[in-house]
Amino acid sequence: MLLKATKLIAGRVRAGDGDAGFVVDLFFDDARWCVRHLVVATGPRLAPNKKVLLPPSAASAEDGVKPLRVALTRAQIDRCPPVETEKTVSRRHEIAQALSFGHPYYWR
């Protein structure tokens, strides 16, 4: 799936059971030049003012279609640990995230 980053930023995120927040940033892998994480600010129905990382493999959207739908529940998103966006994402965090969501490791 190819989407322009400008179309993702500030876009709503919809989980399988309702609104989950907004995309506020993207984390890129500068070696492979691809998006590794969507930074989502959870909405008022979940933990307010919390930023979490969601794997792009969970997203299913078509160009121009909003909101961005993710194959996760609001409870799964709410259980994500908050992320400090000023720091590098550790491999330990990525492994825990992949196991939590049942997604494959991208580095395999």
Contact map, one row per residue, 1 for C-alpha under 8 A:
111000000000000000000000000000000000000000000000000000000001110000000000000000000000000000000000000000000000
111100000000000000000000000000000000000000000000000000000000001000000000000000000000000000000000000000000000
111110110000000000000000000000000000000000000000000000000000011000000000000000000000000000000000000000000000
011111110000000000000000000000000000000000000000000000000000000000000000000000000000000000000000000000000000
001111111000000000000000010000000000000000000000000000000000000000000000000000000000000000000000000000000000
000111111000000000000000000000000000000000000000000000000000000000000000000000000000000000000000000000000000
001111111110000000000000000000000000000000000000000000000000000100000000000000000000000000000000000000000000
001111111110000000000010000000000000000000000000000000000000000000010000000000000000000000000000000000000000
000011111110000000000111110000000000000000000000000000000000000000000000000000000000000000000000000000000000
000000111111000000000111000000000000000000000000000000000000000000000000000000000000000000000000000000000000
000000111111100000000111000000000000000000000000000000000000000001110000000000000000000000000000000000000000
000000000111110000111110000000000000000000000000000000000000000001110000000000000000000000000000000000000000
000000000011111000111110000000000000000100000000000000000000000000111100000000000000000000000000000000000000
000000000001111111111000000000000000000000000000000000000000000000111100000000000000000000000000000000000000
000000000000111111110000000000000000000000000000000000000000000000001111110000000000000000000000000000000000
000000000000011111000000000000000000000000000000000000000000000000001111110000000000000000000000000000000000
000000000000011111100000000000000000000000000000000000000000000000000000110000000000000000000000000000000000
000000000000011111110000000000000000000000000000000000000000000000000000110000000000000000000000000000000000
000000000001111011111000000000000000000000101000000000000000000000000000010000000000000000000000000000000000
000000000001111001111100000000000000000001101100000000000000000000000000010010000000000000000000000000000000
000000000001110000111110000000000000000111110000000000000000000000000000000000000000000000000000000000000000
000000001111100000011111000000000000000111100000000000000000000000000000000000000000000000000000000000000000
000000011111100000001111110000000000011110000000000000000000000000000000000000000000000000000000000000000000
000000001110000000000111110000000000011110000000000000000000000000000000000000000000000000000000000000000000
000000001000000000000011111000000000011100000000000000000000000000000000000000000000000000000000000000000000
000010001000000000000011111100000011111000000000000000000000000000000000000000000000000000000000000000000000
000000000000000000000000111110000011111000000000000000000000000000000000000000000000000000000000000000000000
000000000000000000000000011111001111100000000000000000000000000000000000000000000000000000000000000000000000
000000000000000000000000001111111111000000000000000000000000000000000000000000000000000000000000000000000000
000000000000000000000000000111111100000000000000000000000000000000000000000000000000000000000000000000000000
000000000000000000000000000011111000000000000000000000000000000000000000000000000000000000000000000000000000
000000000000000000000000000011111100000000000000000000000000000000000000000000000000000000000000000000000000
000000000000000000000000000111111110000000000000000000000000000000000000000000000000000000000000000000000000
000000000000000000000000000111011111000000000000000000000000000000000000000000000000000000000000000000000000
000000000000000000000000011110001111110000000000000000010000000000000000000000000000000000000000000000000000
000000000000000000000000011110000111110000000000000000110000000000000000000000000000000000000000000000000000
000000000000000000000000011100000011111000000000000011110000000000000000000000000000000000000000000000000000
000000000000000000000011111000000011111100000000000011110000000000000000000000000000000000000000000000000000
000000000000000000000011111000000000111110000000001111000000000000000000000000000000000000000000000000000000
000000000000100000001111100000000000011111000000001111000000000000000000000000000000000000000000000000000000
000000000000000000001111000000000000001111100001111100000000000000000000000000000000000000000000000000000000
000000000000000000011100000000000000000111111111111100000000000000000000000001000000000000000000000000000000
000000000000000000111100000000000000000011111111100000000000000000000000000000000000000000000000000000000000
000000000000000000001000000000000000000001111111100000000000000000000000000000000000000000000000000000000000
000000000000000000110000000000000000000001111111000000000000000000000000000000000000000000000000000000000000
000000000000000000010000000000000000000001111111000000000000000000000000010001000000000000000000000000000000
000000000000000000000000000000000000000001111111110000000000000000000000000001000000000000000000000000000000
000000000000000000000000000000000000000011111111110000000000000000000000000000000000000000000000000000000000
000000000000000000000000000000000000000011110011111000000000000000000000000000000000000000000000000000000000
000000000000000000000000000000000000000011000011111100000000000000000000000000000100000000000000000000000000
000000000000000000000000000000000000001111000000111110000000000000000000000000000111000000000000000000000000
000000000000000000000000000000000000001111000000011111000000000000000000000010011110000000000000000000000000
000000000000000000000000000000000000111100000000001111100000000000000000000000010110000000000000000000000000
000000000000000000000000000000000000111100000000000111110100000000000000000010000000000000000000000000000000
000000000000000000000000000000000001110000000000000011111110000000000000000000000000000000000000010000000000
000000000000000000000000000000000011110000000000000001111110000000000000000000000000000000000000000000000000
000000000000000000000000000000000000000000000000000000111111000000000000000000000000000000000000000000100000
000000000000000000000000000000000000000000000000000001111111000000000111000000000000000000000000000000100000
000000000000000000000000000000000000000000000000000000111111100000011110000000000000000000000000000000000000
100000000000000000000000000000000000000000000000000000001111110000011110000000000000000000000000000000000000
100000000000000000000000000000000000000000000000000000000011111011011000000000000000000000000000000000000000
101000000000000000000000000000000000000000000000000000000001111110000000000000000000000000000000000000000000
011000000000000000000000000000000000000000000000000000000000111110000000000000000000000000000000000000000000
000000100000000000000000000000000000000000000000000000000000011111000000000000000000000000000000000000000000
000000000000000000000000000000000000000000000000000000000000111111110000000000000000000000000000000000000000
000000000011000000000000000000000000000000000000000000000000100111111000000000000000000000000000000000000000
000000000011110000000000000000000000000000000000000000000000000011111000000000000000000000000000000000000000
000000010011110000000000000000000000000000000000000000000011100011111100000000000000000000000000000000000000
000000000000111100000000000000000000000000000000000000000011100001111110000000000000000000000000000000000000
000000000000111100000000000000000000000000000000000000000111000000011111000000000000000000000000000000000000
000000000000001100000000000000000000000000000000000000000111000000001111100000000000000000000000000000000000
000000000000001100000000000000000000000000000000000000000100000000000111110110000000000000000000000010000000
000000000000001111000000000000000000000000000000000000000000000000000011111110000000000000000000000000000000
000000000000001111110000000000000000000000000100000000000000000000000001111111000000000000000000000000000000
000000000000000000000000000000000000000000000000000000000000000000000000111111100000000000000000000000000000
000000000000000000000000000000000000000000000000000000000000000000000001111111110000000000000000000010000000
000000000000000000010000000000000000000000000000000101000000000000000001111111110000000000000000000000000000
000000000000000000000000000000000000000001000110000000000000000000000000011111110000000000000000000000000000
000000000000000000000000000000000000000000000000000000000000000000000000001111111000000000000000000000000000
000000000000000000000000000000000000000000000000000110000000000000000000000111111100000000000000100000000000
000000000000000000000000000000000000000000000000000100000000000000000000000000111110000000000000000000000000
000000000000000000000000000000000000000000000000011110000000000000000000000000011111000000000000000000000000
000000000000000000000000000000000000000000000000001110000000000000000000000000001111100000000000000000000000
000000000000000000000000000000000000000000000000001000000000000000000000000000000111111000000000000000000000
000000000000000000000000000000000000000000000000000000000000000000000000000000000011111100000000000000000000
000000000000000000000000000000000000000000000000000000000000000000000000000000000001111100000000000000000000
000000000000000000000000000000000000000000000000000000000000000000000000000000000001111110000000000000000000
000000000000000000000000000000000000000000000000000000000000000000000000000000000000111111000000000000000000
000000000000000000000000000000000000000000000000000000000000000000000000000000000000001111101100000000000000
000000000000000000000000000000000000000000000000000000000000000000000000000000000000000111111100000000000000
000000000000000000000000000000000000000000000000000000000000000000000000000000000000000011111110000000000000
000000000000000000000000000000000000000000000000000000000000000000000000000000000000000001111111000000000000
000000000000000000000000000000000000000000000000000000000000000000000000000000000000000011111111100000000000
000000000000000000000000000000000000000000000000000000000000000000000000000000000000000011111111110000000000
000000000000000000000000000000000000000000000000000000000000000000000000000000000000000000111111111000001000
000000000000000000000000000000000000000000000000000000000000000000000000000000000000000000011111111100000000
000000000000000000000000000000000000000000000000000000000000000000000000000000010000000000001111111110000000
000000000000000000000000000000000000000000000000000000100000000000000000000000000000000000000111111111111000
000000000000000000000000000000000000000000000000000000000000000000000000000000000000000000000011111111110000
000000000000000000000000000000000000000000000000000000000000000000000000000000000000000000000001111111100000
000000000000000000000000000000000000000000000000000000000000000000000001000100000000000000000000111111100000
000000000000000000000000000000000000000000000000000000000000000000000000000000000000000000000000011111110000
000000000000000000000000000000000000000000000000000000001100000000000000000000000000000000000000011111111000
000000000000000000000000000000000000000000000000000000000000000000000000000000000000000000000000011001111100
000000000000000000000000000000000000000000000000000000000000000000000000000000000000000000000010010000111111
000000000000000000000000000000000000000000000000000000000000000000000000000000000000000000000000000000011111
000000000000000000000000000000000000000000000000000000000000000000000000000000000000000000000000000000001111
000000000000000000000000000000000000000000000000000000000000000000000000000000000000000000000000000000001111
